[in-house]
Amino acid sequence: VLHDCITLLNFTGCTKLTSIEAIVARCPYLEKLYLSGCEALKSFGPTELLYLRELHIARCSSLTSITLKSYAFKELKANNNPKLAALNLNLLIMPEINVSDCFRLDPIWETNLEW
């Protein structure tokens, strides 16, 4: 059972994790989410985590897309995702982003900064 006041979740290396939608729905106040090495995870979102500041989602060999809306976001580590082809971020500020070695990702990916 997940409590709605959880601010940090670490699923690093959970190779059989295929979806995070149910987890995210139960933890609306997440600030940090670590999913690196979740090899079966195919997509992240679309999801709205308004308090999320950090998302580490590197080395997820099946990951094809990330779609996120957040007002507090500061850091995305999504490097070494060979199938990542779509990155859609709806944010208030431009965060620190690492998408190195994501060869299918268009160099001009969509970011929507709202004021």
C-alpha positions as CSV (number, residue, x, y, z in Angstrom):
1,V,0.0,0.0,0.0
2,L,1.4,3.4,-1.0
3,H,0.6,6.5,1.1
4,D,-0.3,9.6,-0.8
5,C,2.2,11.7,1.2
6,I,5.3,9.8,-0.2
7,T,7.8,12.2,-1.7
8,L,10.5,9.7,-2.8
9,L,10.3,6.4,-4.6
10,N,13.3,4.3,-5.7
11,F,12.6,1.5,-8.2
12,T,16.1,1.4,-9.6
13,G,16.9,-1.9,-11.1
14,C,13.4,-3.3,-11.0
15,T,13.8,-5.1,-14.3
16,K,10.2,-6.4,-14.4
17,L,8.4,-3.1,-13.8
18,T,6.3,-2.4,-16.8
19,S,4.1,0.5,-15.8
20,I,4.2,3.3,-13.2
21,E,0.7,4.8,-13.8
22,A,-0.9,3.1,-10.7
23,I,2.0,4.1,-8.5
24,V,2.0,7.7,-9.7
25,A,-1.8,8.0,-9.2
26,R,-1.4,7.0,-5.5
27,C,1.6,9.4,-4.9
28,P,0.6,12.9,-6.1
29,Y,3.2,14.6,-4.0
30,L,6.3,12.8,-5.3
31,E,9.3,14.9,-5.5
32,K,11.9,12.4,-6.5
33,L,11.4,9.2,-8.6
34,Y,14.2,6.8,-9.5
35,L,13.5,4.3,-12.3
36,S,16.9,3.7,-13.8
37,G,17.5,0.2,-15.0
38,C,13.8,-0.7,-15.3
39,E,14.4,-2.6,-18.5
40,A,10.7,-3.6,-19.1
41,L,9.3,0.0,-18.7
42,K,8.1,1.1,-22.1
43,S,6.8,4.6,-21.4
44,F,6.5,7.2,-18.7
45,G,3.2,9.0,-18.8
46,P,1.5,11.0,-19.9
47,T,1.4,11.9,-16.3
48,E,1.0,15.0,-14.1
49,L,3.3,15.1,-11.1
50,L,3.2,18.8,-10.2
51,Y,5.7,18.5,-7.3
52,L,8.2,16.2,-9.1
53,R,11.7,17.7,-9.0
54,E,13.9,14.8,-10.1
55,L,13.3,11.9,-12.5
56,H,16.1,9.4,-13.1
57,I,15.0,7.0,-15.8
58,A,18.3,6.0,-17.5
59,R,19.3,2.6,-18.9
60,C,15.7,1.5,-19.5
61,S,16.2,-0.5,-22.7
62,S,12.5,-0.7,-23.7
63,L,11.6,3.0,-22.9
64,T,10.2,4.8,-26.0
65,S,8.6,7.9,-24.5
66,I,8.5,10.3,-21.6
67,T,5.5,12.7,-21.2
68,L,5.4,14.7,-18.0
69,K,3.8,17.9,-16.6
70,S,5.4,19.3,-13.5
71,Y,5.8,22.8,-11.9
72,A,8.8,22.1,-9.7
73,F,11.0,20.0,-12.1
74,K,14.7,20.5,-12.0
75,E,16.5,17.4,-13.2
76,L,16.0,14.7,-15.8
77,K,18.5,11.9,-16.2
78,A,17.3,9.8,-19.1
79,N,20.6,8.8,-20.7
80,N,21.4,5.5,-22.4
81,N,17.8,4.7,-23.5
82,P,18.3,3.4,-27.0
83,K,14.6,3.3,-27.9
84,L,13.6,6.7,-26.5
85,A,12.1,8.6,-29.4
86,A,9.7,11.1,-27.7
87,L,10.3,13.5,-24.9
88,N,7.3,15.8,-24.1
89,L,7.8,18.0,-21.0
90,N,5.3,20.6,-19.8
91,L,7.3,22.6,-17.2
92,L,7.7,26.1,-15.6
93,I,11.5,26.2,-15.9
94,M,14.1,24.5,-18.1
95,P,15.6,21.8,-16.0
96,E,19.0,20.1,-16.2
97,I,18.5,17.4,-18.8
98,N,20.8,14.4,-19.7
99,V,19.6,12.5,-22.7
100,S,23.0,11.4,-24.0
101,D,23.1,8.1,-26.0
102,C,19.4,8.3,-26.8
103,F,19.9,7.8,-30.5
104,R,16.3,7.8,-31.6
105,L,15.4,11.0,-29.9
106,D,15.0,14.0,-32.2
107,P,17.5,16.7,-31.3
108,I,14.6,19.2,-31.2
109,W,12.2,17.5,-28.7
110,E,9.1,19.1,-27.4
111,T,9.3,21.2,-24.3
112,N,6.5,23.5,-23.2
113,L,7.5,26.1,-20.7
114,E,4.5,27.8,-19.1
115,W,4.5,31.1,-17.3
